[in-house]
Amino acid sequence: MLSLALITAPGLALVARAPAPALSAVRAPNLAMQLATPPEGYDGAVAAGIKKANMDAGKIFGLGLMSGAHIGFGAFLMLTVGGQCPGLAATNPGLQKIVAGAFGLPFGLMMTLVTGAELF
């Protein structure tokens, strides 16, 4: 959205905004055009496997170490967050486990995926 601020006095600004586009002008992309067919998905998975199989062993080992560190950091985060809820653990231990689990493995996996590390 385009906005233009006009300063009129110290601490006072007038803001003019461009009108929002009409709903008919904003088109959602066709989802069917973005999805791969099963043979295309299979070919993509095979290509990714071939690419990983042809990677240098040292690079795979380094990426695996980095991924292990991410998963370990996620586990540390889980223990830290889960351990900081003693009142919750006393009143509702199930909710405390859910809170702890929501921060552990998902965070470690997210860091692994974002950085491009390899789990295997």
N, C-alpha and C positions, 0 to 999 in steps of 0.2 A: 504494500500500500504506500503510495506516495504522500508525504506530508511536507508542509512548508511552514516554518515557524517565523513569524514576524515579531521582532523585539520592539515593543512600544515604550516601555518604561523599565527601569531596573526591577527585576523580579517578576515582571508581567509579560506574558507572551501570548500572542494570538496564533492559533494553529488552524490552517486550512488543509483539509484532507481531500484527496481525489475520490470520486465516487467508486464504489465497489463494482466489479464487473457483474453483468447480469448473469443469472443462473444458467441461462441457455448458452452463454458464451464459454462457461467452464464445463469442459467435457471430461468425464472420467475415462481413463484408458480402457480399452477393451481387454478384459481379463483373459479371454480365450486366446487372444493374440500373444499374450505373454507366457502362457503355459507351454511347456514342452510336452510333446507326445511321448508315450512310453519308450519307443525306440530311440528318440532323441535323448531322453533322460538316461537310458542305458548307455548310449554312446558317450555321453558326458561323463558318466561314472567310470567307464572304462578308460577314457582319456585322462581323467584325474588319477586313476590308479597307475597308469603307465608313467605319468609324470612323476609320481611319488616313487615308483620303483626305479626310475632312472636318476634319482637325486643322489648326491654324494653321501656316503655313510656318515661322515663327520658332521655334515649339515643336519641330517636326520637326528643324529645323537644330540647335537646342540639344541635343536628345536624340541626334542623330547625332554631334555633337562629343563628348558624354559617352561614347558607345559607342566612338568612336575612341580616346579616352583610356584606356578600360578595355582595349581590345585592345592598345594600345601598352604599358600597364603589364604585361599578360600577357607580351608579347614581351620586355620588360625583365627580368621575372622568369625567363623561359626562358633568356635569355643569362646572367643572374647565376647561376642554379642549374647550368646546363650548363657554365659556365666555371669553376665551383668544383670540378670533378671531373677534374683533369688526370691523376691516377693511373688513374682509371676509363677515361678517353679513351685512355690509352696501352695498357692491357691489354685492354679490350673496348669499342671505339668504338661498336658498335651499341647496347649497353646505355646508354652515355652519351647517345646521341641519344634513346633512349626516355625516359630520366629527364628530359632537357631538354624534350622534347615533352609529357610528362605535366604539366608546370607552366605551359606557355605559353598556347596557344590555349584549352584547356579552362578555365583560370582567368579569362581575359579574357571568354570567353563567359558563364561563370557570373556574373561581376559585371554584365555587360550584362543578363542575364535577371533577376537579383535586383533591380536598380535600376529596371527598366522602360525602359531606354534603347532607341533604335531603331538598327538597323544600316543601314537605308535609308529 
